Amino acid sequence: MLVAYHGAGATFLPDVPKYATQNAVEYSENGGGKALINNFTGAFGDIFDKSVHKITNVISEGKIAIGGIDFVIKQTSEAFDVEIPEINAVYTHMLGHDCHSIVAGAGHADAIIAQLRDYIAKGYDLILTSHYTPEDLKDAQTKIDYLENLKSIAANCTSAESFKAEVEKQYPNYSGGNYLDMTAGFFFK
């Protein structure tokens, strides 16, 4: 099992080897991932499995074979993404072509855009995420367009409230309003 980002749910497959980068371990045990786990526990109570997967194998960036399958680990600031060459796919934490994302300002938007452009350049057939359905390169381009527009909207607004209202006006059918709330907070601290 590859455990990236917020690694709660350790009662699931407890005896299976768990792989993660050291920064993903820290994120889940002490960092932002742990804060999310605590928030989920507060919101959902005992029904939420707050136990954190114990990592048995700390891995590094680069190529690794697990269970006879080659993966390419790409470290991110919080954890890691995974390329799966055998099926021409990539796993990343979030995408969502018709869902708001947590965007921590214009610099973060640019980093996501660069990542998605890299996926397009590599020609992946499939983009897998933790928070959405399987997507493709058309969806990656849709998200790039959204992020570019998000930066433009932010540049023309003076407050989190006006920014959020304009984004909701332009993207009325997008889900993830809680993500938009967080994004507004990052753009307008």
Secondary structure as the mmCIF struct_conf table of DSSP 4:
data_model
#
loop_
_struct_conf.conf_type_id
_struct_conf.id
_struct_conf.beg_label_comp_id
_struct_conf.beg_label_asym_id
_struct_conf.beg_label_seq_id
_struct_conf.end_label_comp_id
_struct_conf.end_label_asym_id
_struct_conf.end_label_seq_id
STRN STRN1 LEU A 2 LEU A 2
BEND BEND1 TYR A 5 HIS A 6
STRN STRN2 ALA A 8 ALA A 8
TURN_TY1_P TURN_TY1_P1 ALA A 10 THR A 11
BEND BEND2 PHE A 12 LEU A 13
TURN_TY1_P TURN_TY1_P2 PRO A 14 ASP A 15
BEND BEND3 VAL A 16 VAL A 16
STRN STRN3 TYR A 19 THR A 21
HELX_RH_AL_P HELX_RH_AL_P1 GLN A 22 GLU A 29
TURN_TY1_P TURN_TY1_P3 ASN A 30 ASN A 30
BEND BEND4 GLY A 31 GLY A 31
HELX_RH_AL_P HELX_RH_AL_P2 GLY A 32 PHE A 44
HELX_RH_3T_P HELX_RH_3T_P1 GLY A 45 ILE A 47
BEND BEND5 PHE A 48 PHE A 48
HELX_LH_PP_P HELX_LH_PP_P1 SER A 51 SER A 51
STRN STRN4 VAL A 52 VAL A 52
HELX_LH_PP_P HELX_LH_PP_P2 HIS A 53 ILE A 55
BEND BEND6 THR A 56 THR A 56
STRN STRN5 ASN A 57 ILE A 59
BEND BEND7 GLU A 61 GLU A 61
STRN STRN6 GLY A 62 ILE A 66
TURN_TY1_P TURN_TY1_P4 GLY A 67 GLY A 68
STRN STRN7 ILE A 69 GLN A 75
BEND BEND8 SER A 77 ALA A 79
STRN STRN8 PHE A 80 ILE A 84
HELX_RH_3T_P HELX_RH_3T_P2 PRO A 85 ILE A 87
TURN_TY1_P TURN_TY1_P5 ASN A 88 ASN A 88
STRN STRN9 ALA A 89 THR A 92
BEND BEND9 HIS A 93 HIS A 93
TURN_TY1_P TURN_TY1_P6 HIS A 97 ASP A 98
STRN STRN10 CYS A 99 CYS A 99
BEND BEND10 GLY A 105 GLY A 105
HELX_RH_AL_P HELX_RH_AL_P3 ALA A 106 LYS A 122
TURN_TY1_P TURN_TY1_P7 GLY A 123 GLY A 123
BEND BEND11 ASP A 125 ASP A 125
STRN STRN11 LEU A 126 THR A 129
BEND BEND12 SER A 130 TYR A 132
STRN STRN12 GLU A 135 GLU A 135
HELX_RH_AL_P HELX_RH_AL_P4 LEU A 137 ALA A 155
TURN_TY1_P TURN_TY1_P8 ASN A 156 ASN A 156
BEND BEND13 THR A 158 SER A 159
HELX_RH_AL_P HELX_RH_AL_P5 ALA A 160 GLN A 170
TURN_TY1_P TURN_TY1_P9 PRO A 172 ASN A 173
STRN STRN13 SER A 175 SER A 175
HELX_RH_AL_P HELX_RH_AL_P6 GLY A 177 PHE A 187
#
